[in-house]
Amino acid sequence: MFYISEVTVAFITFLLLFLFVKRQRNRIKLPGPWGLPVIGNILQLGTLPHLTLAKMRKSYGNVFQIHLGTKSVVVVSGYEMIKTVLVTQGKCFANRPDFYFLSLIGNGESFTFSLKYGESWKLLRKILGNALRSFSQEKAKNSTFSCLLEEHVSTEAVELAKDFENCSKDNNYFNGRGLISCAVANVVCALCFGKRYEHDDKDFHSLIEINSELQTASGSVSLLDFIPILHYFPSATLKAVHKFISNLNNYFERSIQEHYDTYDVPSAHGPTVKPYPNFNANTDAALLDKAIKVKGVDENTIIEIMAKRSNTQRQQTKAAYQQATGKPLDAALKSALSGHLEDVVLGLLKTPAQYDAYLLKHSMKGLGTDEDTLIEILASRTNREIQEICSVYKEEYKTDLDKDITSDTSGDFRTALLSLSKGSRTETLSVDEDLADKDARGSGTRDKILIRIMISRSEVDLEDIKVEYRKKYGKTLYQDIADSHKPRHSDSSLSLSNAMIRASINSTKITASSAKSRSVNLFSPADVPQPLDPTRSKKLPLTNPRINWEKHRGPASTLHSTHSTSIQAGHDIQQPRGDPANPQDVPQDSSIN
């Protein structure tokens, strides 16, 4: 037993010496102090490492090497040498060290802390530079400032001065660290989130506290960067760091989602339906009730109210009408109106999810299936929207959407639609270049491979796949699909692929193309879904499909109705202006290439 123990110890000692000698041979020979095994020169740095390194410079010169745990660190001093490293040879020293703590920030994909130097880093740096430059060039809201960036900084500086003044009234001295942190964080929030927070805002204080706690904990965790094996051992501090980072990421995600939910897409033609100023749901409900009951029906009042209120305001009016009269507003309008005006007004009363559910249900109602509608909705809606549609669909029609899709479609087309209806498609904003290259090589023209890629990749990845595909094969992905869809591709698969490629550019192009290919009339018979969704005038402004429509059809005034009144895309309700052009003359949308 004793003999075995001696052999084991001898073997381990020999192995450690072998690894140590091999490692020393592979290291760059630079001057520097000797360190202890495992921990290196960590203890020598003391509590004031910058002063210790300044003393070492006198002994070892402007370039020397120390060891912090298992990591070798090169210390550079002197103006000329630092300039050489950071400027002259900047690309050689552009990478970040492979530290464990940095991999925790941003799930290891942080541009600032963990992204390796390369093409992706260069692209992100260019985007970041352009964004910061835009703030310095964008006009300030207040004319006394030269740009938006100056306005943000100056506004926060004024608030900081007020805080300093208030604190100095009570005491002769105070710690301004927290106030300065708030000021700096508020400038960053103004640039990132588009708004500044009051200093007593609870969410803002929560963000500041998380950041401060993370900075405090990072000092203890930094030891793991130099001795990586330690992160496998239980650590209360490490758990706290994970918690802080998770809370920070959740805060950012909530802010981004809030931006998505409240963002009004700008348009060259101006906004469409915005929240009506001085809105009162009870007043609108009373006016609608009067317009419905008056002899001959006051259509102009109904149009004026329904067309100039946002979807949220219409839902509030709908609830107010129900409470005041005891009757559903949609039932009252249905009995008072007729024809295309009835179709549009009833459509305006639905939420976007209700309207999409209605379109999907009617596309699978009766003989035949309207595959274009299925493709248009499921290929262009976000995961969150699809999940809401499925919930509303089940509530309205007492059945699951996937069951109806299963019974009304077949083959690969059904598989693709069922996958899209789950609302689990990748929605990352970053491009996976390796994945795009792999997909471009494997896309080919087979239905199964093509559909698998189309239904699972994010919009930005699909856009990159198109670029890579054209580079490798000399023709566009859409052209390849169209040329070879017979006999290997069904028309449904081709249409789905077309829609997914369009969605990777802009979902409004699906809407415009769908309206173009189905009908020149904005309105359709009651039993046929309408190509333009009246419920999405805020989230998906009608001016965006209008711009794409005009590329195909000419002026948007051709959107008209045979009814005495009609809605022109992007404008208020107007009288019709002439006849639409021949739908056969519409050119193919080259943007999908």
C-alpha positions in Angstrom: 0.0 0.0 0.0 2.8 2.3 1.0 4.6 1.4 -2.3 1.6 2.4 -4.4 1.3 5.7 -2.6 4.9 6.6 -3.3 4.6 5.7 -7.0 1.4 7.8 -7.3 3.1 10.8 -5.6 6.2 10.4 -7.8 4.1 10.2 -11.0 2.0 13.3 -10.1 5.2 15.2 -9.2 6.9 14.2 -12.5 3.8 15.2 -14.5 3.5 18.6 -12.8 7.2 19.3 -13.4 6.9 18.2 -17.1 3.9 20.5 -17.6 5.7 23.3 -15.9 8.9 23.0 -17.9 6.9 22.6 -21.2 4.9 25.7 -20.4 8.1 27.7 -19.6 9.6 26.8 -22.9 6.5 27.9 -24.8 6.3 31.3 -23.0 7.7 34.5 -24.5 10.9 35.3 -22.8 10.3 38.7 -21.2 11.9 40.1 -18.0 9.8 40.0 -14.9 9.6 38.9 -11.2 9.4 35.3 -10.2 6.1 34.2 -8.8 4.8 31.4 -6.6 3.3 28.2 -8.0 -0.4 28.4 -8.9 -1.0 32.0 -7.7 2.0 33.6 -9.5 2.6 37.3 -8.6 -0.9 38.0 -7.1 0.3 38.5 -3.6 3.1 40.8 -4.7 0.7 43.3 -6.2 -0.8 44.2 -2.8 -3.6 46.6 -2.2 -2.2 49.3 -4.5 -1.2 47.3 -7.7 -0.6 50.5 -9.8 2.1 51.7 -7.5 3.7 48.2 -7.3 3.8 48.0 -11.1 5.4 51.4 -11.3 8.2 50.2 -9.0 8.6 47.0 -11.1 9.1 49.2 -14.1 12.2 50.6 -12.6 13.7 47.1 -12.3 12.4 45.4 -15.5 11.9 48.3 -18.0 8.9 49.5 -20.0 7.8 46.0 -21.1 7.8 43.2 -18.5 5.8 40.1 -17.7 4.0 39.0 -14.5 1.9 36.0 -13.8 -1.6 36.2 -12.2 -2.6 32.7 -11.4 -2.4 30.7 -14.6 -2.5 33.8 -16.8 0.6 35.6 -18.2 0.2 39.4 -18.2 2.4 41.8 -20.2 2.7 45.2 -18.6 3.5 48.1 -20.9 4.7 51.6 -19.6 6.0 54.8 -21.2 4.2 57.0 -23.7 6.0 55.8 -26.8 5.6 52.1 -26.0 1.9 52.5 -25.1 1.3 54.4 -28.4 3.0 51.6 -30.3 0.8 49.0 -28.6 -2.6 50.9 -28.8 -2.1 52.8 -32.1 0.7 51.6 -34.3 0.1 47.9 -33.6 -3.5 48.3 -32.4 -4.9 45.4 -34.4 -2.4 43.0 -32.8 -3.6 43.9 -29.3 -7.3 44.4 -30.1 -8.6 41.2 -28.6 -10.1 40.9 -25.1 -8.6 38.4 -22.7 -10.5 35.1 -22.2 -11.7 35.9 -18.7 -14.5 33.9 -17.0 -16.2 37.0 -15.6 -16.4 38.7 -19.0 -18.1 35.6 -20.4 -20.9 36.1 -17.9 -21.8 39.6 -19.2 -24.2 39.6 -22.1 -24.2 35.8 -22.1 -20.7 35.9 -23.5 -21.8 38.0 -26.5 -21.1 41.5 -25.2 -19.5 43.8 -27.7 -17.6 45.7 -25.0 -16.4 42.9 -22.9 -16.3 39.5 -24.7 -16.6 39.7 -28.4 -13.4 38.6 -30.2 -11.7 40.9 -32.7 -12.8 40.1 -36.2 -15.3 41.0 -38.9 -18.3 40.9 -36.5 -16.5 43.1 -34.1 -15.6 45.6 -36.8 -19.2 45.7 -38.1 -20.6 46.3 -34.6 -18.0 48.9 -33.9 -19.0 50.7 -37.1 -22.7 50.5 -36.1 -21.9 51.9 -32.7 -19.8 54.7 -34.1 -22.5 55.7 -36.5 -25.1 55.6 -33.7 -23.0 57.9 -31.5 -22.3 60.2 -34.4 -26.0 60.4 -35.2 -26.6 61.7 -31.6 -24.0 64.4 -32.2 -25.6 65.4 -35.5 -29.3 65.0 -34.6 -31.1 68.2 -33.9 -31.9 68.8 -30.3 -35.5 69.2 -29.1 -34.5 72.4 -27.4 -33.1 75.0 -29.8 -30.6 76.3 -27.2 -28.5 73.1 -27.7 -26.4 72.3 -30.8 -27.3 68.6 -30.9 -29.2 65.9 -29.1 -26.1 64.5 -27.3 -25.3 68.0 -25.9 -28.9 68.3 -24.7 -28.8 65.0 -22.8 -25.5 65.8 -21.2 -26.4 69.4 -20.3 -29.8 68.4 -18.9 -28.2 65.9 -16.6 -25.4 68.3 -15.6 -28.1 70.8 -14.5 -29.8 68.1 -12.4 -26.5 67.0 -10.9 -25.7 70.6 -9.9 -29.1 70.9 -8.2 -28.6 67.7 -6.3 -25.1 68.9 -5.1 -26.7 72.2 -4.0 -29.5 70.4 -2.1 -27.1 68.0 -0.4 -24.7 70.8 0.7 -27.5 72.7 2.5 -27.8 70.2 5.3 -24.2 69.3 5.8 -20.8 70.8 5.0 -19.7 67.7 3.2 -21.3 64.7 1.4 -20.4 61.7 -0.7 -21.2 62.6 -4.3 -20.4 59.1 -5.8 -24.0 58.0 -5.9 -25.2 61.2 -7.5 -22.5 61.1 -10.1 -23.3 57.5 -10.9 -27.0 58.5 -11.4 -26.0 61.3 -13.7 -23.8 59.1 -15.9 -26.3 56.3 -15.9 -29.1 58.7 -17.0 -27.1 59.9 -20.0 -26.5 56.3 -21.0 -30.2 55.5 -20.5 -31.2 58.5 -22.6 -29.0 57.3 -25.5 -29.9 53.6 -25.2 -33.6 53.8 -24.2 -34.6 57.2 -25.5 -35.6 58.7 -22.2 -34.1 60.0 -18.9 -35.3 58.9 -15.5 -36.1 61.1 -12.5 -33.6 60.5 -9.8 -36.3 59.2 -7.4 -37.6 56.7 -10.0 -37.8 53.2 -8.5 -36.8 51.3 -11.7 -33.9 53.7 -12.2 -32.6 53.2 -8.6 -33.0 49.5 -9.0 -30.7 49.6 -12.1 -28.1 51.7 -10.3 -28.1 49.3 -7.3 -27.7 46.3 -9.5 -24.8 47.9 -11.3 -23.1 49.0 -8.0 -23.5 45.5 -6.5 -22.1 43.9 -9.6 -19.0 46.2 -9.5 -18.5 45.3 -5.8 -18.9 41.6 -6.4 -16.7 41.6 -9.6 -13.6 42.3 -7.4 -14.0 39.1 -5.6 -14.9 37.1 -8.7 -11.9 38.4 -10.6 -9.7 35.7 -8.9 -11.7 33.2 -11.0 -10.3 34.9 -14.2 -6.8 33.9 -13.2 -7.5 30.6 -11.5 -10.4 29.3 -13.7 -10.7 26.0 -11.8 -12.2 27.8 -8.8 -15.5 28.6 -10.5 -16.3 24.9 -10.2 -16.4 25.2 -6.4 -19.5 26.5 -4.5 -19.3 30.2 -4.0 -21.9 32.6 -2.5 -20.2 35.5 -4.3 -20.4 33.8 -7.7 -24.1 33.0 -7.2 -24.7 36.7 -6.3 -22.9 37.8 -9.5 -25.0 35.4 -11.6 -28.1 36.9 -9.9 -27.0 40.5 -10.5 -26.2 39.9 -14.2 -29.6 38.1 -14.7 -31.4 41.0 -13.1 -29.5 43.4 -15.4 -30.3 41.5 -18.5 -34.0 41.2 -17.5 -34.1 45.0 -17.1 -32.6 45.5 -20.6 -35.0 43.0 -22.1 -38.0 44.8 -20.5 -36.8 48.1 -21.8 -36.3 46.7 -25.3 -39.7 45.1 -25.3 -41.3 48.3 -24.1 -39.6 50.1 -27.0 -41.0 47.5 -29.5 -44.5 47.8 -28.0 -44.6 51.6 -28.1 -42.6 52.4 -31.2 -44.2 54.2 -34.0 -42.5 53.3 -37.3 -41.6 56.6 -39.1 -42.9 57.0 -42.7 -42.1 59.4 -45.5 -45.9 60.0 -45.9 -46.3 60.9 -42.2 -48.1 58.9 -39.5 -51.4 57.1 -40.0 -53.7 56.6 -37.0 -52.3 58.0 -33.8 -54.0 58.2 -30.4 -56.7 60.9 -30.7 -56.1 63.9 -28.5 -58.6 64.6 -25.7 -60.1 61.2 -26.2 -63.1 60.3 -24.1 -64.6 56.8 -24.6 -68.0 57.7 -23.1 -68.3 60.6 -25.4 -67.5 58.5 -28.5 -69.9 55.8 -27.3 -72.7 58.3 -27.0 -72.0 59.9 -30.4 -71.9 56.4 -32.0 -75.2 55.5 -30.4 -76.8 58.7 -31.6 -75.4 58.1 -35.2 -76.7 54.5 -35.3 -80.2 55.5 -34.1 -80.7 58.6 -36.2 -82.9 58.1 -39.3 -80.9 57.0 -42.2 -77.8 56.4 -40.1 -75.2 59.1 -39.7 -72.3 57.3 -41.6 -70.1 60.3 -41.6 -70.0 60.5 -37.7 -69.3 56.7 -37.6 -66.5 57.1 -40.1 -65.0 60.1 -38.4 -64.8 58.3 -35.0 -63.7 54.9 -36.2 -61.0 56.1 -38.6 -59.4 58.7 -36.3 -59.0 56.6 -33.1 -56.2 54.2 -32.4 -57.0 50.5 -31.9 -56.7 50.9 -28.1 -59.1 53.8 -28.1 -61.6 51.9 -30.2 -61.5 49.0 -27.7 -62.2 51.4 -24.9 -65.1 52.9 -26.8 -66.4 49.4 -27.5 -66.4 48.7 -23.7 -68.0 52.0 -22.9 -70.8 51.4 -25.4 -71.5 48.0 -23.9 -71.6 49.4 -20.4 -73.9 52.3 -21.4 -76.4 50.5 -23.6 -76.1 46.9 -22.6 -75.5 45.9 -26.2 -72.3 45.0 -28.1 -71.1 47.9 -30.4 -70.2 45.5 -33.2 -73.8 44.1 -33.2 -75.3 47.5 -33.3 -73.1 48.7 -36.2 -73.7 45.5 -38.1 -77.4 46.0 -38.0 -77.0 49.7 -39.0 -74.5 49.4 -41.8 -74.1 47.3 -45.0 -71.7 46.5 -47.8 -68.0 47.3 -47.7 -68.4 50.0 -45.0 -69.8 47.4 -42.7 -66.9 45.1 -43.4 -64.3 47.8 -42.6 -66.0 49.3 -39.5 -66.4 45.8 -38.0 -62.8 45.0 -38.8 -61.7 48.2 -37.1 -63.4 47.1 -33.9 -61.3 44.0 -33.6 -57.8 43.8 -32.0 -55.0 42.8 -34.3 -55.0 39.3 -32.8 -58.7 39.0 -33.3 -58.5 40.1 -36.9 -55.7 37.7 -37.7 -57.6 34.9 -36.0 -60.7 35.8 -38.1 -58.6 35.8 -41.3 -57.1 32.4 -40.5 -60.4 30.9 -39.7 -62.1 32.1 -42.9 -59.1 31.0 -45.0 -59.8 27.4 -43.9 -63.6 27.7 -43.9 -65.6 25.7 -46.4 -64.3 24.1 -49.6 -60.6 24.8 -50.4 -58.0 26.6 -48.4 -56.8 30.2 -48.9 -53.1 29.3 -48.6 -52.0 32.9 -49.3 -53.7 34.1 -46.2 -52.1 31.4 -44.0 -48.7 32.2 -45.4 -49.1 36.0 -45.2 -50.0 35.9 -41.5 -47.8 33.1 -40.1 -44.7 34.2 -42.1 -44.9 37.9 -41.1 -46.0 37.9 -37.4 -43.6 37.8 -34.5 -43.5 34.9 -32.0 -45.4 37.0 -29.4 -48.1 38.0 -32.0 -48.5 34.4 -33.1 -48.9 33.1 -29.6 -51.6 35.8 -28.9 -53.3 34.8 -32.2 -53.4 31.1 -31.1 -54.9 32.1 -27.7 -57.6 34.3 -29.3 -58.3 31.7 -32.0 -59.1 29.1 -29.3 -61.2 31.5 -27.3 -63.2 32.7 -30.3 -63.7 29.4 -32.2 -63.3 26.8 -29.4 -60.6 24.9 -31.2 -56.9 25.0 -31.7 -55.3 26.7 -34.7 -52.9 23.8 -35.3 -55.8 21.3 -35.4 -57.5 23.3 -38.2 -54.2 23.6 -40.1 -53.6 19.9 -39.8 -57.1 19.1 -41.2 -56.9 21.6 -44.1 -53.3 21.3 -45.3 -50.9 18.4 -46.1 -47.3 17.4 -46.6 -44.3 19.7 -46.1 -46.5 22.8 -46.3 -48.5 21.6 -43.3 -45.3 20.8 -41.4 -44.0 24.3 -42.1 -47.2 26.0 -41.0 -47.5 24.0 -37.9 -43.9 24.9 -36.9 -44.6 28.6 -37.6 -47.9 28.5 -35.5 -45.9 27.5 -32.4 -44.3 31.0 -32.3 -40.9 29.7 -31.5 -38.9 31.0 -34.5 -35.5 32.5 -33.7 -35.8 36.3 -33.4 -32.2 37.3 -32.5 -31.0 40.6 -34.0 -27.4 39.4 -34.5 -26.2 37.5 -37.6 -24.8 34.0 -37.2 -22.4 34.1 -40.1 -21.3 30.5 -39.8 -24.9 29.4 -39.7 -25.8 31.5 -42.8 -22.8 30.1 -44.7 -23.9 26.5 -43.8 -27.5 27.2 -44.7 -26.5 28.8 -48.0 -24.5 25.7 -48.9 -27.2 23.3 -47.9 -30.3 25.2 -49.1 -30.3 23.6 -52.6 -33.9 23.1 -53.9 -35.2 20.3 -51.7 -38.5 21.1 -49.9 -37.6 19.7 -46.5 -34.2 21.5 -46.2 -35.6 24.7 -47.6 -38.6 24.8 -45.3 -36.6 23.8 -42.2 -34.3 26.8 -42.8 -37.1 29.2 -43.7 -39.2 28.5 -40.6 -36.5 28.4 -38.0 -34.1 31.2 -38.9 -34.4 34.8 -37.8 -35.1 37.6 -40.3 -31.5 38.9 -40.1 -30.2 35.4 -40.7 -32.4 34.9 -43.7 -31.1 38.2 -45.1 -27.5 37.0 -44.7 -28.4 33.6 -46.2 -29.6 35.3 -49.3 -26.4 37.2 -49.7 -24.2 34.1 -49.1 -26.4 32.1 -51.5 -25.9 34.6 -54.3 -22.1 34.7 -53.7 -21.8 30.9 -53.9 -24.1 30.1 -56.7 -24.3 33.2 -58.9 -28.1 33.6 -58.7 -30.6 34.6 -56.1 -32.2 32.1 -53.7 -35.7 33.0 -55.0 -34.7 32.6 -58.6 -33.3 29.1 -57.8 -36.5 28.1 -56.0 -38.7 29.4 -58.8 -36.6 27.8 -61.6 -36.6 24.4 -60.0 -40.0 24.2 -58.2 -41.3 21.9 -60.8 -41.7 19.1 -60.2 -39.9 19.0 -56.8 -41.6 22.0 -55.2 -45.4 22.4 -54.7 -46.8 25.9 -55.4 -47.5 26.1 -51.6 -43.9 25.6 -50.7 -42.8 28.1 -53.3 -45.3 30.7 -52.0 -44.1 30.0 -48.4 -40.5 30.4 -49.3 -41.3 33.6 -51.2 -43.1 35.0 -48.2 -40.3 34.1 -45.8 -37.7 35.8 -48.0 -39.9 38.9 -48.2 -40.3 38.8 -44.4 -36.5 38.9 -44.0 -36.6 42.3 -45.7 -39.8 43.9 -44.4 -43.1 42.5 -43.3 -44.9 45.4 -45.0 -43.7 44.0 -48.4 -45.7 40.9 -47.8 -48.8 43.1 -47.1 -48.2 45.2 -50.3 -47.5 42.2 -52.4 -50.4 40.3 -51.1 -52.8 43.2 -51.7 -51.3 43.5 -55.3 -51.6 39.8 -56.2 -55.1 39.2 -54.7 -57.1 42.2 -55.7 -56.8 45.8 -56.6 -59.9 46.6 -54.4 -59.0 47.5 -50.8 -62.2 45.8 -49.7 -63.4 42.3 -50.5 -66.7 40.4 -50.2 -67.8 39.5 -46.6 -66.7 35.9 -46.9 -63.2 36.7 -48.2 -60.5 38.0 -45.9 -59.3 41.5 -46.6 -55.6 41.9 -47.7 -55.0 45.1 -45.6 -55.5 44.8 -41.9 -57.4 47.8 -40.5 -56.4 47.0 -36.9 -52.6 47.5 -37.5 -52.6 51.2 -38.5 -50.4 52.1 -35.5 -48.0 49.1 -35.2 -47.8 48.5 -38.9 -48.7 51.9 -40.5 -50.7 51.8 -43.7 -48.1 54.2 -45.2 -45.5 51.4 -45.3 -47.6 49.0 -47.5 -48.6 52.1 -49.4 -45.0 52.9 -50.3 -44.5 49.3 -51.5 -47.8 49.4 -53.3 -46.8 52.5 -55.2 -43.7 50.7 -56.4 -45.9 48.1 -58.0 -49.1 50.0 -58.9 -48.5 53.7 -59.0 -50.3 56.3 -56.8 -52.1 54.9 -53.8 -55.3 56.7 -54.8 -56.1 53.6 -56.8 -57.0 51.9 -53.5 -60.7 52.5 -53.6 -64.1 51.0 -53.0 -67.4 50.9 -55.0 -69.0 52.3 -51.9 -69.7 56.0 -51.7 -66.9 56.4 -49.2 -63.5 54.7 -49.0 -60.3 54.6 -47.1 -57.1 55.7 -48.8 -54.0 54.1 -47.3 -52.2 56.4 -45.0 -54.9 59.1 -45.0 -58.4 59.8 -43.7 -61.5 58.4 -45.4 -62.0 60.1 -48.7 -64.0 59.9 -51.9 -62.8 57.4 -54.5 -60.5 58.7 -57.2 -60.8 56.7 -60.4 -60.2 53.1 -61.4 -57.3 50.8 -60.5 -54.8 49.8 -63.1 -54.8 46.4 -64.8 -53.4 43.9 -62.2 -51.7 41.9 -64.9 -49.4 44.9 -65.5 -47.8 44.7 -62.1 -44.0 44.1 -62.3 -42.3 41.4 -60.3 -41.0 42.6 -56.9 -37.2 42.6 -57.5 -36.5 43.3 -53.8 -37.0 39.7 -52.9 -33.9 38.8 -54.8 
